[in-house]
Amino acid sequence: MASVNRAGARQAQARQAQAEAVSHSDLLGGIALGFAAIAALVIANSPLSGAYKALLETTGEVRIGSVGLAKDLEHWINDGLMAIFFLLVALEIKREAVEGPLASARKAALPVFAAIGGGIVPVLIYCALNWKDPVALRGWAVPCATDIAFALGVCAMLGRVVPPSLKTFLLALAIIDDLLSIIIIAVFYTGELSALSLGLAGLGLAALVVLNLCDARKPAAYLLVGIFTWVCVVKSGVHATLAGVAVGFAMPLTRHDGEESLLEHVEHALRPWVTYAVVPIFAFANAGVSLFSVTPSSLAASIPLGVAAGLFLGKQLGVFLFSAAAIRLGVADNPEGASFTQLYGVALLAGIGFTMSLFIGGLAFEENEDIMAKVRLGVLVGSLLSAGIGSLVLLAAARRVADFSPSTGRGRA
């Protein structure tokens, strides 16, 4: 019994250390992502803009016999590197759903309601502003998602201003957002399908299921099957990043002799690479928008205005109102130690939609660089407003809580 208690204590200590490491990683990851986005903006608006564009258009090819893939660098990043990002997202979703905050219906209720509201309201705002333009309407899903790295990076920079319960809520919200985005990509942004490639991809998925049922513990097995599945998915017309999702969901969470599971091992190994390489590289390749022609009238155009308003207004309204309704109806609990004002501040941070918004925009308007420039502008404006105003609200709410005295008779905001 004592040995079991010691093992449990060691696991608790390891999880606490891991949580602290993740918090530190969130801060550094947000900084790395910010630097990459700023670098892309600076270069795209400098004499190096031609070289920047030429670099992204450079073609690379991988060929084995008669089978090969040829894509430009931008597509290798968006289809290849981002599959690794989605693999990490799938690992996080599975872990949180099995034993994290999303494992309990009561605990999951608040982020689920928030994610639903944070998905519906931005879509309504974007569609209302672009209703008469069928081409622009393809981007209806752009303002739906929350950027985990940026949002949690802002929380990490704010430090103790954000209660731990709200950080957990924001993480769960962003993870559910990503799950909804995965479903949207699979259903609405799939091109012409190849039956042969889909069949082969199905064999890859079946092999992943077998590996999971056999509790295979060698990452190499999942890697080999995952690469095969990724190639088949690329050829099938379904977006390649969904192969990363399939591999992530297939990884077993079973622990042996107190050791971390394969899922946890792969998640911990991948996180630094995704945080400091994959996401910043994606940001560098996709955030480069020319600002030379930006005027108040260009910002007021329907697409950038719809994206910016969807992120800044839609997200905060949807997340906060649906969360407040869930709490008032008794369906969910208010995050521990957090006021409604602090909840509203985090709802504002949910409007930081950088990575996933740009990614979905690229799927919606892949062949139209002019529209993508407008999407990038809207994403930048909406995300910056959400980060800035959200931080100010959280700072003001924390000061109000610090100044609270029971003798004054005032309650929490």
VEXZA-589297 format. One line per field, with one value per residue (C-alpha): x, y, z; residue number from 1; residue in one letter. Coordinates in nm, 3 decimals, decimal comma. Last residue first. Example, Ala and Ser with C-alpha at 12.3 -4.5 7.8 and 13.67 -1.06 7.14 Angstrom:
c1 1,367/1,230
c2 -0,106/-0,450
c3 0,714/0,780
pos 2/1
code S/A
***
This chain:
c1 -1,755/-1,697/-1,894/-1,880/-1,975/-1,684/-1,584/-1,532/-1,250/-1,193/-0,890/-0,719/-1,041/-1,065/-0,700/-0,753/-1,056/-0,858/-0,573/-0,819/-1,002/-0,673/-0,550/-0,877/-0,860/-0,511/-0,545/-0,888/-0,787/-0,469/-0,660/-0,928/-0,677/-0,441/-0,723/-0,887/-0,561/-0,486/-0,834/-0,788/-0,454/-0,624/-0,879/-0,604/-0,416/-0,708/-0,624/-0,643/-0,944/-1,131/-0,837/-0,604/-0,870/-0,897/-0,523/-0,525/-0,805/-0,630/-0,307/-0,436/-0,769/-0,723/-1,094/-1,078/-0,883/-1,208/-1,382/-1,090/-1,170/-1,541/-1,455/-1,249/-1,550/-1,771/-1,536/-1,296/-1,195/-1,324/-1,458/-1,840/-2,010/-2,212/-2,572/-2,709/-2,911/-2,711/-2,381/-2,481/-2,623/-2,305/-2,098/-2,325/-2,308/-1,931/-1,820/-2,062/-2,019/-1,639/-1,603/-1,840/-1,703/-1,327/-1,309/-1,623/-1,564/-1,211/-1,320/-1,629/-1,439/-1,159/-1,415/-1,674/-1,439/-1,408/-1,036/-0,987/-1,178/-0,964/-0,658/-0,416/-0,235/0,118/0,024/0,146/0,053/0,310/0,125/0,115/0,472/0,608/0,306/0,349/0,718/0,623/0,368/0,603/0,924/0,905/0,566/0,537/0,892/0,862/0,528/0,631/0,829/0,579/0,288/0,475/0,544/0,193/0,035/0,277/0,171/0,383/0,538/0,362/0,418/0,240/0,014/-0,260/-0,321/-0,292/-0,214/-0,494/-0,646/-0,313/-0,264/-0,612/-0,558/-0,230/-0,411/-0,663/-0,379/-0,379/-0,708/-0,934/-0,868/-0,750/-0,387/-0,303/-0,501/-0,297/0,030/-0,083/-0,193/0,150/0,321/0,094/0,157/0,531/0,499/0,255/0,500/0,795/0,624/0,664/0,409/0,155/-0,151/-0,281/-0,612/-0,422/-0,205/-0,516/-0,691/-0,385/-0,390/-0,757/-0,677/-0,404/-0,644/-0,894/-0,621/-0,583/-0,956/-0,953/-0,666/-0,857/-1,186/-1,022/-1,227/-1,272/-1,198/-1,269/-1,323/-1,677/-1,693/-1,334/-1,234/-1,546/-1,487/-1,125/-1,241/-1,489/-1,205/-0,988/-1,260/-1,292/-0,918/-0,945/-1,228/-1,039/-0,731/-0,943/-1,117/-0,785/-0,650/-0,972/-0,930/-0,568/-0,687/-0,557/-0,375/-0,130/0,080/-0,033/0,245/0,120/-0,234/-0,104/0,085/-0,230/-0,415/-0,127/-0,049/-0,410/-0,535/-0,914/-1,128/-1,447/-1,334/-1,239/-1,548/-1,754/-1,468/-1,660/-1,907/-1,663/-1,721/-2,101/-2,100/-2,443/-2,427/-2,080/-2,149/-2,428/-2,221/-1,929/-2,152/-2,347/-2,026/-1,875/-2,192/-2,207/-1,852/-1,790/-2,139/-2,062/-1,715/-1,855/-2,122/-1,853/-1,612/-1,881/-2,019/-1,683/-1,659/-2,009/-1,971/-1,641/-1,370/-1,333/-1,131/-0,872/-0,886/-1,026/-1,142/-0,833/-0,601/-0,788/-0,805/-0,437/-0,325/-0,548/-0,396/-0,045/-0,133/-0,292/0,041/0,223/-0,023/0,060/0,416/0,297/-0,010/0,045/0,426/0,459/0,194/0,397/0,713/0,563/0,439/0,550/0,457/0,577/0,491/0,659/0,968/0,978/0,950/0,960/0,944/1,008/0,887/0,989/0,677/0,731/1,086/0,977/0,727/0,991/1,242/0,992/0,910/1,277/1,245/1,026/0,657/0,646/0,971/0,822/0,494/0,671/0,907/0,612/0,439/0,756/0,821/0,466/0,484/0,812/0,667/0,353/0,569/0,787/0,483/0,305/0,628/0,651/0,293/0,373/0,674/0,461/0,199/0,473/0,612/0,264/0,212/0,545/0,460/0,123/0,287/0,546/0,272/0,080/0,393/0,456/0,097/0,128/0,454/0,284/0,000
c2 4,211/4,056/4,197/4,527/4,557/4,785/4,575/4,269/4,451/4,435/4,628/4,312/4,204/4,545/4,527/4,182/4,306/4,600/4,371/4,122/4,397/4,544/4,202/4,134/4,475/4,408/4,040/4,079/4,393/4,224/3,913/4,108/4,333/4,050/3,817/4,092/4,176/3,810/3,763/4,067/3,933/3,597/3,769/3,901/3,570/3,379/3,014/2,889/3,097/2,863/2,639/2,932/3,102/2,785/2,802/3,176/3,129/2,829/3,019/3,365/3,338/3,560/3,615/3,373/3,648/3,848/3,555/3,553/3,913/3,827/3,550/3,804/4,034/3,744/3,689/3,399/3,205/2,875/2,888/2,934/2,596/2,449/2,353/2,567/2,787/3,093/2,915/2,789/3,132/3,306/3,071/3,123/3,500/3,508/3,278/3,410/3,779/3,763/3,553/3,754/4,097/4,056/3,746/3,796/4,171/4,117/3,846/4,034/4,363/4,197/4,037/4,318/4,605/4,849/4,780/4,868/5,195/5,291/5,240/4,951/4,979/4,962/4,709/4,402/4,079/3,830/3,633/3,299/3,171/3,329/3,210/2,855/2,865/2,996/2,711/2,430/2,546/2,668/2,537/2,239/2,121/2,187/1,999/1,692/1,507/1,579/1,470/1,158/1,046/1,133/0,929/0,641/0,633/0,762/0,502/0,378/0,014/0,048/0,340/0,314/0,637/0,464/0,666/0,622/0,967/1,131/0,922/1,013/1,385/1,381/1,224/1,509/1,748/1,618/1,777/1,526/1,521/1,158/1,217/1,407/1,147/0,866/1,044/1,109/0,746/0,617/0,871/0,771/0,400/0,463/0,704/0,483/0,192/0,420/0,538/0,187/0,111/-0,102/-0,139/-0,418/-0,232/0,088/-0,077/-0,237/0,102/0,254/-0,030/0,039/0,407/0,311/0,078/0,365/0,583/0,314/0,327/0,708/0,698/0,462/0,657/0,990/1,279/1,627/1,885/1,881/2,210/2,170/1,834/1,753/2,117/2,185/1,872/1,973/2,325/2,183/1,986/2,298/2,495/2,211/2,248/2,627/2,602/2,345/2,571/2,877/2,695/2,572/2,927/3,045/2,799/2,913/3,271/3,527/3,825/3,574/3,581/3,827/3,699/3,342/3,445/3,616/3,298/3,096/3,299/3,303/2,931/2,812/3,023/3,032/2,925/3,051/3,367/3,183/2,958/3,179/3,206/3,051/3,337/3,569/3,385/3,392/3,772/3,907/3,773/3,908/4,129/3,910/3,599/3,726/3,826/3,499/3,295/3,487/3,417/3,041/2,932/3,119/3,019/2,653/2,688/2,858/2,588/2,319/2,513/2,534/2,179/2,001/2,024/1,885/1,617/1,506/1,388/1,735/1,865/1,590/1,208/1,077/1,396/1,598/1,320/1,272/1,643/1,697/1,408/1,536/1,886/1,735/1,549/1,868/2,049/1,758/1,777/2,149/2,065/1,875/2,038/2,404/2,389/2,175/2,400/2,716/2,547/2,463/2,111/1,801/1,458/1,137/0,782/0,646/0,533/0,700/1,077/1,378/1,714/2,074/2,383/2,734/2,955/3,042/3,152/3,360/3,547/3,631/3,725/3,969/4,114/4,178/4,549/4,577/4,537/4,157/4,145/4,346/4,151/3,814/3,919/4,038/3,700/3,509/3,733/3,683/3,304/3,293/3,513/3,298/2,987/3,137/3,211/2,883/2,689/2,839/2,727/2,384/2,348/2,436/2,180/1,917/1,980/1,937/1,620/1,477/1,561/1,388/1,084/1,067/1,090/0,809/0,591/0,668/0,576/0,251/0,172/0,237/0,000
c3 -1,028/-0,688/-0,399/-0,215/0,152/0,224/0,524/0,303/0,124/-0,252/-0,377/-0,504/-0,682/-0,851/-0,951/-1,101/-1,298/-1,440/-1,549/-1,700/-1,892/-2,020/-2,136/-2,321/-2,489/-2,624/-2,716/-2,876/-3,065/-3,190/-3,300/-3,486/-3,664/-3,761/-3,871/-4,078/-4,254/-4,320/-4,470/-4,694/-4,819/-4,872/-5,097/-5,324/-5,312/-5,463/-5,529/-5,173/-5,072/-4,834/-4,747/-4,686/-4,476/-4,268/-4,195/-4,130/-3,878/-3,720/-3,658/-3,561/-3,386/-3,084/-3,017/-2,722/-2,543/-2,523/-2,353/-2,108/-2,017/-1,984/-1,737/-1,544/-1,530/-1,420/-1,126/-1,091/-0,778/-0,914/-1,270/-1,255/-1,250/-1,536/-1,612/-1,329/-1,564/-1,455/-1,522/-1,868/-1,955/-1,845/-2,060/-2,362/-2,316/-2,259/-2,541/-2,802/-2,720/-2,692/-3,006/-3,220/-3,132/-3,180/-3,398/-3,604/-3,625/-3,761/-4,006/-4,127/-4,152/-4,349/-4,586/-4,613/-4,686/-4,392/-4,350/-4,716/-4,666/-4,368/-4,589/-4,642/-4,976/-4,836/-4,569/-4,757/-4,581/-4,457/-4,190/-4,375/-4,416/-4,097/-3,900/-4,030/-3,936/-3,589/-3,548/-3,657/-3,488/-3,127/-3,013/-3,249/-3,180/-2,807/-2,787/-2,988/-2,720/-2,443/-2,664/-2,783/-2,425/-2,309/-2,589/-2,532/-2,169/-1,884/-1,656/-1,340/-1,428/-1,765/-1,856/-2,120/-2,313/-2,650/-2,968/-3,224/-3,167/-3,253/-3,569/-3,693/-3,624/-3,816/-4,110/-4,089/-4,177/-4,534/-4,635/-4,808/-5,185/-5,188/-5,288/-4,970/-4,768/-4,922/-4,842/-4,483/-4,435/-4,543/-4,316/-4,026/-4,075/-4,053/-3,759/-3,570/-3,586/-3,503/-3,184/-3,035/-2,763/-2,949/-2,725/-2,952/-2,982/-3,066/-3,331/-3,481/-3,496/-3,669/-3,923/-3,994/-4,050/-4,299/-4,478/-4,496/-4,650/-4,917/-4,985/-4,993/-5,243/-5,470/-5,441/-5,524/-5,386/-5,531/-5,261/-4,887/-4,711/-4,574/-4,395/-4,297/-4,241/-4,033/-3,822/-3,756/-3,670/-3,417/-3,257/-3,256/-3,081/-2,827/-2,759/-2,737/-2,485/-2,276/-2,270/-2,188/-1,902/-1,761/-1,776/-1,612/-1,323/-1,276/-1,208/-1,463/-1,309/-1,162/-1,480/-1,748/-1,975/-1,927/-2,019/-2,334/-2,425/-2,356/-2,617/-2,868/-2,851/-2,834/-3,128/-3,096/-3,390/-3,553/-3,736/-4,060/-4,074/-4,307/-4,558/-4,844/-4,798/-4,976/-5,302/-5,262/-5,207/-5,102/-4,747/-4,669/-4,364/-4,226/-4,299/-4,090/-3,798/-3,802/-3,823/-3,530/-3,323/-3,387/-3,306/-2,982/-2,868/-2,927/-2,773/-2,463/-2,416/-2,446/-2,222/-1,948/-1,980/-1,964/-1,586/-1,532/-1,800/-1,648/-1,888/-2,042/-1,747/-1,798/-1,787/-2,114/-2,287/-2,187/-2,304/-2,633/-2,713/-2,628/-2,851/-3,131/-3,104/-3,116/-3,437/-3,571/-3,533/-3,699/-3,991/-3,994/-4,097/-4,402/-4,557/-4,463/-4,460/-4,773/-4,929/-4,864/-4,991/-5,329/-5,385/-5,577/-5,441/-5,602/-5,697/-6,010/-5,824/-5,485/-5,527/-5,297/-5,471/-5,361/-5,542/-5,436/-5,422/-5,054/-5,127/-5,427/-5,210/-4,950/-5,220/-5,369/-5,026/-4,948/-5,036/-4,724/-4,645/-4,671/-4,467/-4,180/-4,177/-4,187/-3,907/-3,698/-3,740/-3,648/-3,346/-3,221/-3,260/-3,068/-2,791/-2,766/-2,750/-2,477/-2,259/-2,335/-2,269/-1,921/-1,856/-2,004/-1,773/-1,470/-1,574/-1,627/-1,281/-1,135/-1,338/-1,217/-0,857/-0,889/-1,050/-0,771/-0,510/-0,676/-0,682/-0,316/-0,231/-0,424/-0,242/0,089/0,000
pos 413/412/411/410/409/408/407/406/405/404/403/402/401/400/399/398/397/396/395/394/393/392/391/390/389/388/387/386/385/384/383/382/381/380/379/378/377/376/375/374/373/372/371/370/369/368/367/366/365/364/363/362/361/360/359/358/357/356/355/354/353/352/351/350/349/348/347/346/345/344/343/342/341/340/339/338/337/336/335/334/333/332/331/330/329/328/327/326/325/324/323/322/321/320/319/318/317/316/315/314/313/312/311/310/309/308/307/306/305/304/303/302/301/300/299/298/297/296/295/294/293/292/291/290/289/288/287/286/285/284/283/282/281/280/279/278/277/276/275/274/273/272/271/270/269/268/267/266/265/264/263/262/261/260/259/258/257/256/255/254/253/252/251/250/249/248/247/246/245/244/243/242/241/240/239/238/237/236/235/234/233/232/231/230/229/228/227/226/225/224/223/222/221/220/219/218/217/216/215/214/213/212/211/210/209/208/207/206/205/204/203/202/201/200/199/198/197/196/195/194/193/192/191/190/189/188/187/186/185/184/183/182/181/180/179/178/177/176/175/174/173/172/171/170/169/168/167/166/165/164/163/162/161/160/159/158/157/156/155/154/153/152/151/150/149/148/147/146/145/144/143/142/141/140/139/138/137/136/135/134/133/132/131/130/129/128/127/126/125/124/123/122/121/120/119/118/117/116/115/114/113/112/111/110/109/108/107/106/105/104/103/102/101/100/99/98/97/96/95/94/93/92/91/90/89/88/87/86/85/84/83/82/81/80/79/78/77/76/75/74/73/72/71/70/69/68/67/66/65/64/63/62/61/60/59/58/57/56/55/54/53/52/51/50/49/48/47/46/45/44/43/42/41/40/39/38/37/36/35/34/33/32/31/30/29/28/27/26/25/24/23/22/21/20/19/18/17/16/15/14/13/12/11/10/9/8/7/6/5/4/3/2/1
code A/R/G/R/G/T/S/P/S/F/D/A/V/R/R/A/A/A/L/L/V/L/S/G/I/G/A/S/L/L/S/G/V/L/V/G/L/R/V/K/A/M/I/D/E/N/E/E/F/A/L/G/G/I/F/L/S/M/T/F/G/I/G/A/L/L/A/V/G/Y/L/Q/T/F/S/A/G/E/P/N/D/A/V/G/L/R/I/A/A/A/S/F/L/F/V/G/L/Q/K/G/L/F/L/G/A/A/V/G/L/P/I/S/A/A/L/S/S/P/T/V/S/F/L/S/V/G/A/N/A/F/A/F/I/P/V/V/A/Y/T/V/W/P/R/L/A/H/E/V/H/E/L/L/S/E/E/G/D/H/R/T/L/P/M/A/F/G/V/A/V/G/A/L/T/A/H/V/G/S/K/V/V/C/V/W/T/F/I/G/V/L/L/Y/A/A/P/K/R/A/D/C/L/N/L/V/V/L/A/A/L/G/L/G/A/L/G/L/S/L/A/S/L/E/G/T/Y/F/V/A/I/I/I/I/S/L/L/D/D/I/I/A/L/A/L/L/F/T/K/L/S/P/P/V/V/R/G/L/M/A/C/V/G/L/A/F/A/I/D/T/A/C/P/V/A/W/G/R/L/A/V/P/D/K/W/N/L/A/C/Y/I/L/V/P/V/I/G/G/G/I/A/A/F/V/P/L/A/A/K/R/A/S/A/L/P/G/E/V/A/E/R/K/I/E/L/A/V/L/L/F/F/I/A/M/L/G/D/N/I/W/H/E/L/D/K/A/L/G/V/S/G/I/R/V/E/G/T/T/E/L/L/A/K/Y/A/G/S/L/P/S/N/A/I/V/L/A/A/I/A/A/F/G/L/A/I/G/G/L/L/D/S/H/S/V/A/E/A/Q/A/Q/R/A/Q/A/Q/R/A/G/A/R/N/V/S/A/M
***
